[in-house]
Amino acid sequence: MKLDVVYFAWLRERIGIPGETVETEARDVAGLVAELTRREERYAQAFRDLSALRVAVNQELADFDAPLSGAREVAFFPPMTGG
């Protein structure tokens, strides 16, 4: 399936692009992350500590075990803080 993957904040800086369309066979977000980290070292670095990341599937907050069935977009970003 094709997905739009969007990277925010320091993830965008580490990976070097704001987003991309990927072809994936992953069934869930964790599987997508695994595919991405195998691509290049920059992805491996960006996704090294998943506890420092949040994810949204189709613009709704989700967990890394969230299924990708029917997904059009997955976004990765650091936790938001109030202020």
N, C-alpha and C positions, 0 to 999 in steps of 0.2 A: 504494500500500500504506500501511497505517497502522503507525506506529512510536511507541513510547514513547521520548522523548528526555529524558535526565537530565543536569543540570548540577551540578557540584560546585565547592566553594571559590569562588575569585574569579569564575569564570564565572557562577555562580548570582547573585552580587552584581551583576555588570555587566548580565546579562540581566534580572534582577529576579524570576525564578521558579525553583523547584527542578527543574521538569520540565514536560513537556507531551506530549500525543499529537498527532502531525503526520501529515498526508496528504502523501506524497511520491511523486514519479516517479523519484527518484534511483536509480541502479544501484549506486553505491558511496558510501562515507562522504564522500569529497570532493564528490560531487554533492549530498549532503544539506547539507553545510556551505555550498556555493554557494547553494542554495535559501534556507537560513536567513539568510545575510548579505544577501540581497536584500529580506528582509522589512522590517527596520528598522535604524536606525543602531546601536542597542544590540547587535544581533547582529553587525553588521559590526565593531564595536569589540572584542567578545569573541573573535571568530575572526580578528582581524587578523594574529596571528603564530602560525601553526600549529605552528611548532617549539617553542612553549611549551605545547603541549597533547598530551595522550594521549587515546586513544579505546578503548572496549571495545564489542564487539558481542556481544549475548547474554551479557554478563558475562565475556567473554574478551578479553584485550588484542589489539588489531588495529592495522593500519596504515590510513592514510587512503584507500588504494586497495582496502580490503577490500570485497567485494561485500555488498549488503544483501539479496540473495535469501534468504528464510527468516528474516530477522532480526525480532525482536520488540522489542528494546531496543537503543538506542545511548546510551552515556554518555560525556560529555566531562569531563576533569579535568586539572589541572596535574600535571607529573611528581611522583612521590613521592620523598621523600628519606629516607634512614636517619638514625638518631641515637642 
